Structure formats: C-alpha cells, structure tokens
Amino acid sequence: MSKNWAEGANVTDLWEELRTLQGEHQALELRLEGLQERPWLSVAEQTERNRIKKQKLLLKDRMVALERQLQR
C-alpha cells in the first residue's frame, strides 16, 4: 500500500465525519429553534435547551478541528 492511498482514505474518513457532525449540529439547531419559539419553557425544557447548547459547542469544536486537519 502506498502512503498516498492511506492518506487519501484518511481524508475521506475525515470528510465523512465532518459531514456527519454537520448533520448532527443542524438537527440540534432545529430542536433549539423549536424550543426558543415557545413563550416559556418548563424546567425539563430549560435543561434540554442547555444540554443542546453545550452539545452544539462540542460539535462545533470538533468540526473546526477536522477542518484544520483537512486544510493541511
């Protein structure tokens, strides 16, 4: 196996992971928008909103890291 082939497979894997994370991020954004449209939130919904915000930040950090790897 050549090194270039292995690097290409790795790049493909990184792109696939990035697309997956982008989809997850978008799904969380849609759920968050739904919660934010409500005039008030129950305690459980407030907890969910906070969890979603944290999860989105974690996903965004991972996406930025992947994008940096792909730019090399």
Secondary structure, DSSP 4 states (H G I P E B T S, - for coil): --HHHHHHHHHHHHHHHHHHHHHHHHHHHHHHHHHHTSS---HHHHHHHHHHHHHHHHHHHHHHHHHHHHH-
